[in-house]
Amino acid sequence: MRRRVRRVIPKFMAAARIYLFLAVLTTLCACFPYRYTMTPVIQGTAVDSQTKQPIVGGKVRLTVGRAGSIYFRSFETTTDQAGHYLIPTLKAWGVWVMPQEPYRPHGKLIYEAPGFQTFEKDLDPSDFNRDINCELKKLP
């Protein structure tokens, strides 16, 4: 009887290892590391709507995601001598779980400059990765 018990236990352990391997493989096959684009490139130029001259030193603020969510980000920069601004892309590593829809960023772009009206633009995914230019109106 002892010999029979000794033969059953190794067979059971081999089967258990196979089932454990298959369980881990099944769990992990739908997950893999992925580099997300949290914020695509945003760039453009701010000019005076009447004179078409560049606005130097204006603040450009970009908010992406909903406030309070883990995807919320806020970025700020200023316009240079030519009125140009650039907010570079931000990427982050995460785990892609299948099935999952890709992150489609939405946001708001806000231009502020002394002596000019504040300009706000709601952004959707089609607005990212292209120039967004703005003509600011002077305050009355």
Backbone hydrogen bonds, N-H to C=O, Kabsch-Sander energy under -0.5 kcal/mol:
donor,donor_aa,acceptor,acceptor_aa,energy
5,V,1,M,-1.7
6,R,2,R,-2.0
7,R,3,R,-1.7
8,V,4,R,-1.7
9,I,5,V,-2.0
11,K,7,R,-1.3
12,F,8,V,-2.6
13,M,9,I,-2.6
14,A,10,P,-2.1
15,A,11,K,-2.1
16,A,12,F,-2.5
17,R,13,M,-2.2
18,I,14,A,-1.9
19,Y,15,A,-2.5
20,L,16,A,-2.5
21,F,17,R,-2.6
22,L,18,I,-2.4
23,A,19,Y,-2.2
24,V,20,L,-2.4
25,L,21,F,-2.6
26,T,22,L,-2.5
27,T,23,A,-2.0
28,L,24,V,-2.3
29,C,25,L,-1.5
30,A,27,T,-0.5
31,C,28,L,-1.7
32,F,96,W,-1.6
34,Y,94,G,-2.7
36,Y,34,Y,-0.8
36,Y,92,A,-2.8
38,M,36,Y,-0.9
38,M,90,L,-2.2
39,T,90,L,-1.7
42,I,87,I,-2.3
43,Q,130,R,-0.8
44,G,85,Y,-1.6
46,A,83,G,-2.5
47,V,134,C,-2.6
48,D,53,Q,-2.8
49,S,136,L,-2.8
52,K,48,D,-1.9
55,I,46,A,-2.6
56,V,54,P,-0.7
57,G,79,T,-1.6
58,G,55,I,-0.5
59,K,112,E,-3.2
60,V,77,T,-2.9
61,R,110,I,-2.8
62,L,75,F,-2.8
63,T,108,K,-2.4
64,V,73,R,-2.9
65,G,106,H,-2.5
69,S,66,R,-2.2
72,F,69,S,-1.4
73,R,64,V,-2.4
75,F,62,L,-2.9
77,T,60,V,-2.4
79,T,58,G,-2.0
80,D,84,H,-2.4
83,G,80,D,-1.9
85,Y,44,G,-2.3
87,I,42,I,-3.2
90,L,39,T,-2.2
92,A,36,Y,-2.2
94,G,34,Y,-2.5
96,W,32,F,-3.0
96,W,94,G,-0.5
97,V,95,V,-0.6
98,M,30,A,-3.1
98,M,96,W,-0.5
107,G,123,L,-1.8
108,K,63,T,-2.3
109,L,121,K,-2.8
110,I,61,R,-2.8
111,Y,119,F,-3.0
112,E,59,K,-2.7
116,F,113,A,-2.0
117,Q,137,K,-3.1
119,F,111,Y,-2.0
121,K,109,L,-2.4
123,L,107,G,-3.4
127,D,124,D,-2.4
128,F,124,D,-0.6
128,F,125,P,-0.8
129,N,41,V,-1.9
130,R,127,D,-0.6
132,I,43,Q,-3.0
133,N,131,D,-0.5
134,C,45,T,-2.7
136,L,47,V,-2.8
136,L,134,C,-0.6
139,L,115,G,-2.3
